[in-house]
């Protein structure tokens, strides 16, 4: 998914955009949903639901992002808080 304006996007659109980005990173790194689930400790159902709907708990999202090695992005987000 291309970048979009967070100020004009709805929360649902933002969640779906994040999910699309995570899916792209996962696929680019050739990590299956099953493997991401196993490595992150997030259930496979949650991984699948997140990628299709954008719905997930913050804790589960953080676990998945850590396993995808996107710490720099996480640091940028948390630095703005």
ABEGO torsion letter per residue (X at the ends): XBBBBAAABBAAAAAAAAAAAAAAAAAAAGBBAAAAAAAAGBBAAAAAAAAAAGBBBAAAAAAAAAAAGAAAAAAAAAAAX
